Amino acid sequence: MLQRPGESQAWNPQRRGPNRRCHDNNDDDEEPPPFPNFFGPARYYCVETICAPCGVVIAWTKFARSESPTNILKFLEDVYQTEASRPDYICIDKGCKVLRTAVCNGSWDRIWKHTTRIIVDTYHYINHKVTDYLCRTYCNPSPGNGLAPNLVIIEYDNNGCPHAKRAFNTQVCKQLNAWLGGFESILKRMKPGNFNWFLHTMLFYHTKHVITQQKQKEKAKTKAEHQNRDNEDEDLGLDQEYNFSDQENSLSDLD
């Protein structure tokens, strides 16, 4: 049957515009609206990842219906099952909602209270309400009152003037999502088995690449420290001889 522009059939969805994201405007775990039709394949709602501040992917999973605080807490409990494995800080874009839900369902006192603090990442924190006392008091990613000294460090610029700096990159998951977005056109047409294999493989290679970069940075830092220490120990005569030999080596390399 032909369909003219602007014409809608009885079996077509009547709602226009982008899909309504349930977790953007709701504080509770409401069920998503029913499907307007059943002519399309069922899809998972989103992929949730846990990353270290350096960019290493720790775990990932799929959320079937919504990215609710309850699902997030369940995912965290499955990954960090022992007290020794739990991190000091967990940074989430909706950290205040997750903290509020954890306090209400008892998981805060039972699991997270003695080991972990839940905060909001810096990108989303600036858009949260100033009147939200729980968010501003307990979920601030860079508090200036000294309650979380591990999140803020003092750094000196080239002129020797001190300034406050965030100690960790809280946007690492957003950066990973931006990279994974390049595979969206491939992933959304895959079956569940192929989807799981492909995504897990890409995250595995991404993690190996991040670890390799970290090792290279550590080697470069160690090499620079050794060079500075050697330069301090050498006297003026040895420095001149060292520079002369360097010039010879550079000329031989050019040859």
MARBA-3410 file (N, C-alpha, C, O; in Angstrom, 1 decimal):
255
0.8,-1.2,0.0,0.0,0.0,0.0,0.9,1.2,0.0,1.9,1.3,0.8 ~ 0.6,2.2,-0.8,1.3,3.4,-0.9,0.9,4.3,0.3,-0.2,4.3,0.7 ~ 1.9,5.1,0.7,1.7,6.0,1.9,2.2,7.4,1.5,3.4,7.5,1.1 ~ 1.3,8.4,1.5,1.7,9.7,1.1,2.4,10.4,2.3,2.2,10.0,3.4 ~ 3.2,11.4,2.0,3.9,12.2,3.1,2.9,12.7,4.1,1.9,13.4,3.7
3.1,12.5,5.4,2.3,13.0,6.4,1.1,12.1,6.7,0.3,12.4,7.6 ~ 0.9,11.1,5.9,-0.2,10.2,6.2,0.2,9.0,7.1,1.3,8.5,6.9 ~ -0.7,8.6,8.0,-0.4,7.6,9.0,-1.4,6.5,8.9,-2.6,6.8,8.9 ~ -1.0,5.3,8.8,-1.9,4.2,8.8,-2.3,3.8,10.3,-1.7,4.2,11.2 ~ -3.3,2.9,10.4,-3.8,2.6,11.7,-2.7,1.8,12.5,-2.7,1.9,13.7
-1.9,1.0,11.8,-0.9,0.2,12.5,0.4,0.9,12.8,1.3,0.3,13.4 ~ 0.6,2.1,12.2,1.8,2.8,12.4,1.8,3.6,13.8,0.7,3.9,14.3 ~ 3.0,3.8,14.4,3.0,4.5,15.7,2.5,5.9,15.5,2.9,6.6,14.5 ~ 1.7,6.4,16.4,1.1,7.8,16.3,2.1,8.8,16.9,1.9,10.0,16.5 ~ 3.0,8.4,17.7,3.9,9.4,18.3,5.0,9.8,17.4,5.6,8.9,16.7
5.3,11.0,17.3,6.4,11.5,16.4,7.5,12.1,17.3,7.3,12.4,18.5 ~ 8.7,12.2,16.7,9.8,12.7,17.4,10.7,11.6,18.0,10.4,10.5,17.8 ~ 11.7,12.0,18.8,12.6,11.0,19.4,11.9,10.2,20.5,10.9,10.6,21.1 ~ 12.4,9.0,20.7,11.9,8.1,21.7,12.1,8.7,23.1,13.1,9.4,23.4 ~ 11.1,8.5,23.9,11.1,9.0,25.3,12.1,8.2,26.1,11.9,6.9,26.2
13.1,8.8,26.7,14.0,8.1,27.5,13.5,8.1,29.0,13.4,9.2,29.6 ~ 13.2,6.9,29.5,12.5,6.9,30.8,13.3,7.4,31.9,12.7,8.0,32.8 ~ 14.6,7.3,31.9,15.4,7.7,33.0,15.8,9.2,33.1,16.4,9.6,34.0 ~ 15.5,9.9,32.0,15.8,11.3,31.9,15.0,12.2,32.8,15.4,13.2,33.4 ~ 13.7,11.9,32.9,12.8,12.7,33.6,12.1,12.1,34.8,11.3,12.7,35.5
12.4,10.9,35.1,11.8,10.2,36.2,12.8,9.8,37.3,13.9,9.4,37.0 ~ 12.4,9.9,38.5,13.3,9.6,39.6,13.1,8.1,40.1,14.0,7.6,40.8 ~ 11.9,7.5,39.8,11.7,6.2,40.2,11.9,5.2,39.0,12.3,5.6,38.0 ~ 11.6,4.0,39.3,11.9,2.9,38.3,10.6,2.5,37.6,10.1,1.4,37.7 ~ 10.0,3.5,36.9,8.7,3.2,36.2,9.0,2.4,34.9,10.1,2.5,34.4
8.1,1.5,34.6,8.2,0.7,33.4,8.1,1.6,32.1,7.3,2.6,32.2 ~ 8.8,1.3,31.1,8.7,2.1,29.8,7.3,1.9,29.2,6.6,0.9,29.5 ~ 6.9,2.8,28.4,5.6,2.7,27.7,5.5,1.5,26.8,6.5,1.1,26.3 ~ 4.3,0.9,26.6,4.2,-0.3,25.7,4.5,0.1,24.3,4.4,1.2,23.9 ~ 4.9,-0.9,23.6,5.3,-0.7,22.2,4.0,-0.4,21.4,3.0,-1.0,21.6
4.1,0.6,20.4,2.9,0.9,19.6,2.6,-0.2,18.6,1.4,-0.3,18.2 ~ 3.6,-1.0,18.2,3.3,-2.1,17.3,4.4,-3.1,17.5,5.3,-2.9,18.3 ~ 4.2,-4.3,16.9,5.1,-5.4,17.1,5.8,-5.8,15.7,6.1,-7.0,15.5 ~ 5.9,-4.9,14.8,6.5,-5.2,13.5,8.0,-5.1,13.4,8.6,-5.4,12.4 ~ 8.6,-4.6,14.5,10.0,-4.4,14.6,10.7,-5.4,15.6,10.0,-5.8,16.5
12.0,-5.7,15.4,12.6,-6.6,16.3,12.8,-5.9,17.7,12.9,-4.7,17.8 ~ 12.8,-6.7,18.7,13.0,-6.2,20.1,14.5,-5.8,20.2,15.4,-6.4,19.7 ~ 14.7,-4.7,21.0,16.1,-4.2,21.2,16.4,-4.0,22.6,15.5,-3.8,23.4 ~ 17.6,-4.2,23.0,18.0,-3.8,24.4,18.1,-2.3,24.5,18.3,-1.6,23.5 ~ 17.9,-1.8,25.7,17.8,-0.4,25.9,19.1,0.3,25.8,19.2,1.3,25.1
20.2,-0.2,26.4,21.5,0.4,26.4,22.5,-0.6,26.8,22.2,-1.7,27.3 ~ 23.8,-0.2,26.6,24.9,-1.0,27.1,25.6,-0.2,28.2,25.9,1.0,28.0 ~ 25.8,-0.8,29.3,26.4,-0.1,30.5,27.8,-0.6,30.7,28.0,-1.8,30.7 ~ 28.7,0.3,30.9,30.1,-0.1,31.1,30.7,0.5,32.4,30.1,1.5,32.9 ~ 31.7,-0.2,33.0,32.4,0.3,34.1,33.9,0.4,33.7,34.5,-0.5,33.2
34.4,1.6,33.9,35.8,1.9,33.5,36.6,2.4,34.6,36.1,3.1,35.5 ~ 37.9,2.1,34.6,38.8,2.8,35.6,39.2,4.2,35.0,39.0,4.4,33.9 ~ 39.7,5.0,35.9,40.0,6.4,35.5,41.0,6.5,34.3,41.0,7.4,33.5 ~ 41.9,5.5,34.2,42.8,5.4,33.1,42.2,5.0,31.8,42.9,5.2,30.7 ~ 41.0,4.5,31.8,40.4,4.1,30.5,40.2,2.6,30.4,39.6,2.1,29.4
40.7,1.8,31.3,40.6,0.3,31.2,39.1,-0.1,31.5,38.6,0.4,32.5 ~ 38.6,-0.9,30.6,37.2,-1.4,30.8,37.2,-2.5,31.8,37.8,-3.5,31.6 ~ 36.5,-2.3,32.9,36.4,-3.4,33.9,35.3,-4.4,33.6,35.5,-5.6,33.8 ~ 34.1,-3.9,33.2,33.0,-4.8,33.0,32.0,-4.0,32.1,32.0,-2.8,32.0 ~ 31.1,-4.8,31.5,30.0,-4.3,30.7,28.8,-5.2,30.7,29.0,-6.4,31.0
27.6,-4.7,30.5,26.4,-5.5,30.5,25.4,-4.7,29.6,25.6,-3.6,29.2 ~ 24.3,-5.4,29.4,23.2,-4.8,28.6,22.0,-4.7,29.5,21.6,-5.6,30.3 ~ 21.3,-3.5,29.5,20.1,-3.3,30.2,18.9,-3.4,29.2,18.9,-2.8,28.2 ~ 18.0,-4.3,29.6,16.9,-4.7,28.6,15.9,-3.6,28.5,15.5,-3.3,27.3 ~ 15.5,-2.9,29.6,14.3,-2.0,29.5,14.6,-0.6,29.9,14.0,0.3,29.4
15.5,-0.4,30.8,15.8,1.0,31.3,17.1,1.0,32.1,17.6,0.0,32.6 ~ 17.6,2.2,32.1,18.9,2.5,32.9,18.5,3.0,34.3,18.8,4.2,34.6 ~ 17.8,2.3,35.0,17.2,2.7,36.3,18.3,2.6,37.4,19.2,1.8,37.2 ~ 18.2,3.4,38.5,19.1,3.2,39.6,19.2,1.8,40.2,20.2,1.3,40.6 ~ 18.0,1.1,40.2,18.0,-0.3,40.7,18.9,-1.2,39.8,19.6,-2.0,40.3
18.8,-1.0,38.5,19.6,-1.9,37.6,21.1,-1.6,37.7,21.9,-2.4,37.7 ~ 21.4,-0.3,37.9,22.8,0.1,38.1,23.3,-0.5,39.4,24.4,-1.0,39.4 ~ 22.6,-0.4,40.5,23.1,-1.0,41.7,23.2,-2.5,41.6,24.2,-3.1,42.2 ~ 22.3,-3.2,40.9,22.4,-4.6,40.7,23.7,-5.0,39.9,24.4,-5.9,40.2 ~ 24.0,-4.2,38.9,25.2,-4.4,38.1,26.4,-4.2,38.9,27.4,-5.0,38.8
26.5,-3.2,39.8,27.6,-2.9,40.6,27.8,-4.0,41.6,28.9,-4.4,41.9 ~ 26.7,-4.5,42.2,26.8,-5.6,43.2,27.3,-6.9,42.5,28.1,-7.6,43.2 ~ 27.0,-7.1,41.3,27.5,-8.3,40.6,28.9,-8.2,40.3,29.7,-9.2,40.3 ~ 29.4,-7.0,40.0,30.8,-6.8,39.6,31.7,-6.8,40.9,32.7,-7.5,40.9 ~ 31.3,-6.0,41.9,32.1,-5.9,43.1,31.4,-6.7,44.2,30.6,-6.2,45.0
31.7,-8.0,44.2,31.0,-8.9,45.2,31.6,-8.9,46.5,31.0,-9.3,47.5 ~ 32.9,-8.6,46.6,33.6,-8.6,47.9,33.9,-7.2,48.4,34.0,-6.3,47.5 ~ 34.1,-7.1,49.6,34.4,-5.7,50.2,35.8,-5.2,49.7,36.0,-4.0,49.5 ~ 36.7,-6.1,49.6,38.1,-5.7,49.2,38.1,-5.2,47.7,39.0,-4.5,47.4 ~ 37.2,-5.7,46.9,37.2,-5.3,45.5,36.5,-4.0,45.2,36.7,-3.5,44.1
35.8,-3.5,46.1,35.0,-2.3,45.9,35.9,-1.0,45.9,36.8,-0.9,46.7 ~ 35.6,-0.1,44.9,36.4,1.1,44.8,36.1,2.1,45.8,35.0,2.0,46.5 ~ 37.0,3.1,46.0,36.7,4.2,47.0,35.6,5.1,46.4,34.8,5.7,47.2 ~ 35.6,5.3,45.1,34.6,6.2,44.5,34.0,5.5,43.3,34.7,4.8,42.5 ~ 32.7,5.8,43.1,32.0,5.4,41.9,31.3,6.6,41.3,30.5,7.3,42.0
31.7,6.9,40.1,31.3,8.1,39.4,30.2,7.8,38.4,30.5,7.0,37.5 ~ 29.0,8.3,38.5,27.9,8.0,37.6,27.2,9.3,37.3,27.2,10.2,38.1 ~ 26.7,9.4,36.1,26.0,10.6,35.7,24.8,10.9,36.5,24.4,12.1,36.7 ~ 24.1,9.9,37.0,23.0,10.1,37.9,23.3,9.5,39.3,22.5,8.8,39.9 ~ 24.5,9.9,39.8,25.0,9.4,41.1,24.1,9.7,42.2,23.9,8.9,43.2
23.5,10.9,42.2,22.6,11.3,43.3,21.3,10.4,43.4,20.8,10.1,44.5 ~ 20.8,10.1,42.2,19.6,9.2,42.2,20.0,7.8,42.6,19.2,7.1,43.3 ~ 21.2,7.3,42.2,21.6,6.0,42.6,21.9,6.0,44.2,21.5,5.0,44.8 ~ 22.4,7.0,44.7,22.7,7.1,46.1,21.3,7.1,46.9,21.2,6.4,47.9 ~ 20.4,7.9,46.4,19.1,8.0,47.0,18.4,6.6,47.0,17.8,6.2,48.0
18.5,5.9,45.9,17.9,4.6,45.8,18.6,3.6,46.7,17.9,2.7,47.3 ~ 19.9,3.6,46.8,20.6,2.7,47.7,20.3,2.9,49.1,20.2,2.0,49.9 ~ 20.1,4.2,49.5,19.7,4.5,50.9,18.3,3.9,51.2,18.0,3.4,52.3 ~ 17.4,4.1,50.2,16.0,3.7,50.4,15.8,2.1,50.5,15.1,1.6,51.3 ~ 16.6,1.4,49.6,16.4,0.0,49.6,17.3,-0.8,50.6,17.3,-2.0,50.6
18.2,0.0,51.3,19.0,-0.6,52.3,20.4,-1.1,51.9,21.2,-1.5,52.7 ~ 20.7,-1.1,50.6,21.9,-1.5,50.1,23.1,-0.6,50.4,24.2,-1.0,50.5 ~ 22.8,0.7,50.8,23.8,1.6,51.2,24.4,1.1,52.5,25.7,1.0,52.6 ~ 23.6,0.9,53.5,24.1,0.4,54.8,24.6,-1.0,54.7,25.6,-1.4,55.5 ~ 24.1,-1.8,53.9,24.5,-3.2,53.8,25.7,-3.4,53.0,26.5,-4.4,53.3
26.0,-2.6,52.0,27.1,-2.9,51.0,28.1,-1.8,50.9,29.3,-2.0,51.1 ~ 27.6,-0.6,50.6,28.5,0.5,50.1,29.0,1.5,51.2,30.0,2.2,50.9 ~ 28.3,1.6,52.3,28.6,2.7,53.2,30.0,2.7,53.7,30.6,3.8,53.8 ~ 30.6,1.6,54.0,31.9,1.5,54.7,33.1,1.5,53.7,34.2,1.6,54.1 ~ 32.8,1.4,52.4,33.9,1.3,51.4,33.9,2.3,50.3,34.9,2.7,49.8
32.7,2.8,49.9,32.6,3.5,48.7,31.8,4.8,48.8,30.8,4.8,49.7 ~ 32.1,5.8,48.0,31.4,7.0,48.0,30.9,7.2,46.5,31.7,7.1,45.6 ~ 29.6,7.5,46.3,29.0,7.6,45.0,29.0,9.1,44.7,28.4,9.9,45.4 ~ 29.5,9.5,43.5,29.6,10.9,43.1,29.0,11.0,41.7,28.8,10.0,41.0 ~ 28.8,12.3,41.2,28.4,12.6,39.9,29.5,13.1,39.1,30.4,13.8,39.6
29.6,12.7,37.8,30.7,13.1,37.0,30.6,14.6,36.7,29.5,15.2,36.8 ~ 31.7,15.2,36.4,31.7,16.7,36.3,30.8,17.3,35.2,30.3,18.4,35.3 ~ 30.7,16.5,34.1,29.9,17.0,33.0,28.4,17.1,33.3,27.7,18.1,33.0 ~ 27.8,16.2,34.1,26.4,16.2,34.4,26.2,17.0,35.7,25.1,17.4,36.0 ~ 27.2,17.1,36.5,27.0,17.8,37.8,26.6,19.2,37.7,25.8,19.8,38.5
27.1,19.9,36.7,26.8,21.3,36.5,25.3,21.5,36.1,24.8,22.7,36.2 ~ 24.7,20.5,35.6,23.3,20.6,35.2,22.3,20.1,36.3,21.1,20.3,36.1 ~ 22.8,19.6,37.4,21.9,19.2,38.5,21.5,20.4,39.3,22.1,21.5,39.3 ~ 20.3,20.3,39.9,19.7,21.4,40.7,20.6,21.8,41.8,21.1,21.0,42.6 ~ 20.7,23.1,42.0,21.4,23.6,43.2,20.7,23.3,44.5,21.3,23.2,45.5
19.4,23.2,44.4,18.6,23.0,45.6,18.6,21.5,46.0,18.0,21.2,47.1 ~ 19.2,20.7,45.3,19.3,19.2,45.6,20.4,19.1,46.7,21.6,19.0,46.4 ~ 20.0,19.0,48.0,20.9,19.0,49.1,21.8,17.7,49.1,23.0,17.8,49.3 ~ 21.1,16.6,48.8,21.9,15.3,48.8,22.9,15.3,47.7,24.1,14.9,47.9 ~ 22.6,15.9,46.5,23.6,15.9,45.4,24.7,16.8,45.7,25.9,16.5,45.5
24.4,18.0,46.2,25.5,19.0,46.4,26.3,18.6,47.6,27.5,19.0,47.7 ~ 25.8,17.9,48.6,26.6,17.6,49.8,27.4,16.3,49.6,28.5,16.3,50.1 ~ 26.8,15.3,49.1,27.5,14.0,49.1,28.0,13.5,47.7,28.8,12.6,47.6 ~ 27.5,14.2,46.6,27.9,13.7,45.3,28.7,14.7,44.5,28.8,14.6,43.3 ~ 29.3,15.7,45.1,30.1,16.7,44.5,31.4,16.1,44.0,32.1,15.5,44.8
31.7,16.1,42.7,33.0,15.4,42.2,34.2,16.2,42.6,35.3,15.6,42.5 ~ 34.1,17.5,43.0,35.3,18.2,43.4,35.0,19.2,44.5,35.0,20.4,44.3 ~ 34.8,18.6,45.7,34.4,19.5,46.8,35.6,20.3,47.3,36.7,19.9,47.3 ~ 35.3,21.6,47.7,36.4,22.5,48.1,36.4,22.6,49.6,37.2,23.4,50.1 ~ 35.6,21.8,50.4,35.6,21.9,51.8,36.6,20.9,52.5,36.6,20.8,53.7
37.3,20.1,51.7,38.3,19.2,52.3,37.7,17.8,52.7,38.4,17.0,53.3 ~ 36.4,17.6,52.4,35.8,16.3,52.8,36.3,15.1,51.9,36.3,14.0,52.3 ~ 36.8,15.4,50.7,37.3,14.4,49.8,38.6,14.9,49.2,38.6,15.3,48.0 ~ 39.7,14.8,50.0,41.0,15.3,49.5,41.6,14.5,48.3,42.4,15.0,47.6 ~ 41.1,13.3,48.1,41.7,12.5,47.1,41.1,12.9,45.7,41.6,12.5,44.7
40.0,13.7,45.7,39.4,14.1,44.4,40.0,15.4,43.9,39.9,15.6,42.7 ~ 40.6,16.2,44.7,41.1,17.5,44.3,42.6,17.5,44.8,42.9,17.3,46.0 ~ 43.5,17.9,43.9,44.9,18.1,44.2,45.3,19.5,43.9,44.7,20.2,43.1 ~ 46.5,19.9,44.4,47.0,21.2,44.2,48.2,21.0,43.1,49.1,20.2,43.3 ~ 48.1,21.8,42.1,49.1,21.8,41.0,49.7,23.2,40.8,49.0,24.1,41.1
50.9,23.2,40.4,51.6,24.5,40.2,51.8,24.8,38.7,52.2,23.8,38.0 ~ 51.5,26.0,38.3,51.8,26.3,36.9,53.2,26.7,36.6,54.0,26.6,37.5 ~ 53.5,27.2,35.4,54.9,27.5,35.1,55.5,28.7,35.9,56.7,28.8,36.1 ~ 54.6,29.5,36.5,55.0,30.7,37.3,55.0,30.3,38.8,55.3,31.2,39.6 ~ 54.8,29.1,39.1,54.8,28.6,40.5,53.6,29.0,41.3,53.6,28.9,42.5
52.5,29.4,40.6,51.2,29.7,41.3,50.4,28.4,41.5,50.2,27.7,40.5 ~ 49.9,28.2,42.7,49.1,26.9,42.9,47.7,27.1,42.4,47.1,28.2,42.5 ~ 47.1,26.0,42.0,45.7,26.0,41.6,45.1,24.6,41.8,45.9,23.6,41.8 ~ 43.8,24.5,42.1,43.2,23.2,42.3,42.9,22.5,41.0,42.6,23.2,40.0 ~ 43.0,21.2,41.1,42.9,20.4,39.9,42.2,19.1,40.3,42.5,18.5,41.3
41.3,18.6,39.4,40.7,17.3,39.7,41.7,16.2,39.5,42.5,16.2,38.5 ~ 41.7,15.3,40.4,42.8,14.2,40.4,42.5,13.1,39.4,43.4,12.5,39.0 ~ 41.2,12.9,39.0,40.8,11.8,38.1,40.0,12.3,37.0,39.3,13.4,37.1 ~ 40.0,11.6,35.9,39.2,11.9,34.7,37.8,11.2,34.9,37.7,10.0,34.9 ~ 36.8,12.0,35.2,35.5,11.5,35.4,34.7,11.3,34.1,33.5,10.9,34.1
35.3,11.6,33.0,34.6,11.6,31.7,35.0,10.3,30.9,34.8,10.3,29.7 ~ 35.7,9.4,31.5,36.3,8.3,30.7,35.2,7.4,30.1,35.4,7.0,29.0 ~ 34.1,7.2,30.8,33.1,6.4,30.2,32.4,7.1,29.0,32.0,6.5,28.0 ~ 32.2,8.5,29.1,31.7,9.2,28.0,32.6,9.2,26.8,32.1,9.1,25.7 ~ 33.9,9.2,27.1,34.8,9.1,26.0,34.8,7.7,25.3,34.9,7.6,24.1
34.6,6.7,26.1,34.4,5.4,25.6,33.2,5.3,24.8,33.2,4.6,23.7 ~ 32.1,5.9,25.2,30.8,5.8,24.5,31.0,6.5,23.1,30.4,6.1,22.1 ~ 31.7,7.6,23.1,31.9,8.3,21.9,32.7,7.5,20.9,32.4,7.5,19.7 ~ 33.6,6.7,21.3,34.3,5.8,20.5,33.5,4.6,20.0,33.5,4.2,18.8 ~ 32.7,4.0,20.9,31.8,3.0,20.5,30.7,3.4,19.6,30.1,2.6,18.8
30.3,4.7,19.6,29.3,5.2,18.7,29.6,5.0,17.3,28.7,5.0,16.4 ~ 30.9,4.9,16.9,31.3,4.6,15.6,30.9,3.3,15.1,30.8,3.1,13.8 ~ 30.6,2.3,16.0,30.2,1.0,15.6,28.6,0.8,15.7,28.2,-0.3,15.6 ~ 27.9,1.9,15.9,26.5,1.7,16.1,25.7,1.2,14.9,24.9,0.3,15.1 ~ 26.1,1.6,13.7,25.4,1.1,12.5,25.6,-0.4,12.3,24.8,-1.0,11.7
26.8,-0.9,12.8,27.0,-2.3,12.7,26.4,-3.1,13.8,25.8,-4.2,13.6 ~ 26.4,-2.6,15.0,25.9,-3.3,16.2,24.4,-3.5,16.2,23.9,-4.5,16.5 ~ 23.7,-2.4,15.7,22.2,-2.5,15.8,21.6,-3.4,14.8,20.4,-3.6,14.9 ~ 22.4,-4.0,13.9,21.8,-5.0,13.0,22.3,-6.4,13.3,22.1,-7.3,12.5 ~ 22.9,-6.6,14.4,23.4,-7.9,14.8,22.5,-8.7,15.6,21.6,-8.1,16.3
22.6,-10.0,15.6,21.9,-10.9,16.5,22.6,-10.8,17.9,23.7,-10.4,18.0 ~ 21.9,-11.2,19.0,22.5,-11.1,20.3,23.8,-11.8,20.4,24.7,-11.2,21.1 ~ 24.0,-13.0,19.9,25.3,-13.7,20.0,26.4,-12.9,19.3,27.5,-12.7,19.9 ~ 26.2,-12.5,18.1,27.2,-11.7,17.4,27.5,-10.4,18.1,28.6,-9.9,18.1 ~ 26.4,-9.7,18.6,26.6,-8.5,19.3,27.5,-8.6,20.5,28.4,-7.8,20.7
27.2,-9.6,21.3,28.0,-9.8,22.5,29.5,-10.1,22.1,30.4,-9.6,22.8 ~ 29.7,-11.0,21.1,31.1,-11.3,20.8,31.8,-10.1,20.2,33.0,-9.8,20.6 ~ 31.2,-9.3,19.3,31.9,-8.2,18.7,32.2,-7.1,19.7,33.3,-6.6,19.8 ~ 31.2,-6.8,20.6,31.4,-5.7,21.6,32.5,-6.1,22.6,33.3,-5.3,22.9 ~ 32.4,-7.4,23.0,33.4,-7.8,24.0,34.8,-7.8,23.4,35.8,-7.4,24.0
34.9,-8.2,22.1,36.2,-8.2,21.4,36.8,-6.7,21.3,38.0,-6.5,21.5 ~ 35.9,-5.8,20.9,36.4,-4.4,20.7,36.8,-3.8,22.0,37.8,-3.1,22.1 ~ 36.1,-4.1,23.1,36.4,-3.6,24.4,37.7,-4.2,24.9,38.5,-3.6,25.6 ~ 37.9,-5.5,24.5,39.2,-6.2,24.9,40.4,-5.5,24.2,41.4,-5.2,24.9 ~ 40.3,-5.3,22.9,41.4,-4.6,22.2,41.6,-3.2,22.7,42.7,-2.7,22.7
40.5,-2.5,23.0,40.6,-1.1,23.5,41.3,-1.1,24.8,42.2,-0.2,25.1 ~ 41.0,-2.1,25.7,41.7,-2.1,27.0,43.2,-2.4,26.8,44.0,-1.9,27.5 ~ 43.5,-3.4,25.9,45.0,-3.6,25.6,45.7,-2.4,25.1,46.8,-2.2,25.5 ~ 45.0,-1.6,24.3,45.6,-0.4,23.7,45.9,0.6,24.9,46.9,1.3,24.9 ~ 44.9,0.7,25.8,45.1,1.7,26.9,46.2,1.2,27.8,47.0,2.1,28.2
46.3,-0.1,28.1,47.4,-0.6,29.0,48.7,-0.3,28.3,49.7,0.0,29.0 ~ 48.8,-0.5,27.0,50.1,-0.3,26.3,50.5,1.2,26.4,51.7,1.5,26.6 ~ 49.5,2.1,26.2,49.8,3.5,26.3,50.3,3.9,27.7,51.2,4.7,27.9 ~ 49.7,3.3,28.7,50.1,3.5,30.1,51.6,3.1,30.3,52.3,3.7,31.0 ~ 51.9,1.9,29.8,53.3,1.4,30.0,54.3,2.3,29.3,55.4,2.5,29.8
53.9,2.8,28.1,54.8,3.7,27.3,55.0,5.0,28.1,56.1,5.5,28.1 ~ 54.0,5.5,28.7,54.1,6.8,29.4,55.0,6.5,30.7,55.8,7.4,31.0 ~ 54.8,5.4,31.3,55.6,5.1,32.5,57.1,4.9,32.1,58.0,5.4,32.9 ~ 57.4,4.3,31.0,58.8,4.2,30.6,59.4,5.5,30.2,60.5,5.8,30.6 ~ 58.6,6.4,29.6,59.1,7.7,29.2,59.4,8.5,30.5,60.3,9.3,30.5
58.5,8.4,31.5,58.7,9.1,32.7,59.9,8.6,33.5,60.7,9.5,34.0 ~ 60.1,7.3,33.5,61.3,6.8,34.2,62.5,7.2,33.5,63.5,7.5,34.1 ~ 62.5,7.2,32.2,63.7,7.5,31.4,64.1,9.0,31.6,65.2,9.3,31.8 ~ 63.1,9.9,31.7,63.3,11.3,31.9,63.9,11.5,33.3,64.7,12.4,33.5 ~ 63.4,10.8,34.3,63.9,10.9,35.7,65.3,10.4,35.8,66.2,11.1,36.4
65.7,9.4,35.1,67.1,8.9,35.1,68.0,9.9,34.4,69.1,10.1,34.8 ~ 67.5,10.5,33.3,68.4,11.5,32.6,68.6,12.7,33.5,69.7,13.3,33.5 ~ 67.6,13.2,34.2,67.7,14.3,35.1,68.7,14.0,36.2,69.5,14.9,36.6 ~ 68.6,12.8,36.7,69.5,12.4,37.8,70.9,12.3,37.3,71.8,12.7,38.1 ~ 71.1,11.8,36.1,72.5,11.7,35.6,73.1,13.1,35.3,74.3,13.3,35.5
72.2,14.0,34.8,72.7,15.3,34.5,73.1,16.1,35.8,74.1,16.9,35.8 ~ 72.4,15.8,36.9,72.8,16.5,38.1,74.1,15.9,38.7,74.8,16.7,39.4 ~ 74.4,14.6,38.4,75.6,14.0,39.0,76.9,14.3,38.1,78.0,14.3,38.6 ~ 76.7,14.7,36.9,77.8,14.9,36.0,78.4,16.3,36.3,77.7,17.2,36.6 ~ 79.7,16.4,36.1,80.4,17.7,36.2,80.4,18.4,34.8,79.9,17.8,33.9
81.0,19.5,34.8,81.1,20.3,33.5,81.9,19.6,32.5,81.5,19.6,31.3 ~ 83.0,19.0,32.8,83.9,18.3,31.8,83.2,17.1,31.2,83.2,16.9,30.0 ~ 82.5,16.4,32.0,81.8,15.2,31.5,80.6,15.6,30.6,80.3,14.9,29.7 ~ 80.0,16.8,31.0,78.9,17.3,30.1,79.4,17.6,28.7,78.7,17.3,27.8 ~ 80.6,18.3,28.7,81.1,18.6,27.4,81.4,17.4,26.5,81.1,17.3,25.3
82.1,16.4,27.2,82.4,15.2,26.5,81.1,14.5,26.0,81.1,13.9,24.9 ~ 80.1,14.5,26.9,78.8,13.8,26.5,78.2,14.5,25.3,77.6,13.8,24.5 ~ 78.2,15.8,25.3,77.6,16.6,24.2,78.4,16.3,22.9,77.8,16.2,21.9 ~ 79.7,16.2,23.0,80.5,16.0,21.9,80.2,14.6,21.2,80.1,14.5,20.0 ~ 80.1,13.6,22.1,79.8,12.3,21.6,78.4,12.3,21.0,78.1,11.5,20.0
77.5,13.0,21.6,76.1,13.1,21.0,76.2,13.7,19.6,75.5,13.2,18.7 ~ 77.0,14.7,19.4,77.1,15.3,18.1,77.7,14.3,17.1,77.2,14.2,15.9 ~ 78.6,13.5,17.5,79.2,12.5,16.6,78.1,11.4,16.2,78.0,11.0,15.1 ~ 77.4,11.0,17.2,76.3,10.1,17.0,75.3,10.6,16.0,74.8,9.9,15.1 ~ 74.9,11.9,16.2,74.0,12.4,15.3,74.5,12.5,13.9,73.7,12.3,12.9
75.8,12.9,13.7,76.3,12.9,12.3,76.4,11.5,11.7,76.1,11.4,10.5 ~ 76.7,10.5,12.5,76.8,9.2,11.9,75.4,8.7,11.6,75.2,7.9,10.6 ~ 74.3,9.1,12.3,73.0,8.7,12.0,72.6,9.4,10.7,71.9,8.7,9.8 ~ 73.0,10.6,10.5,72.6,11.3,9.2,73.3,10.6,8.0,72.7,10.5,6.9 ~ 74.5,10.1,8.2,75.2,9.4,7.1,74.5,8.1,6.8,74.9,7.4,5.9
END
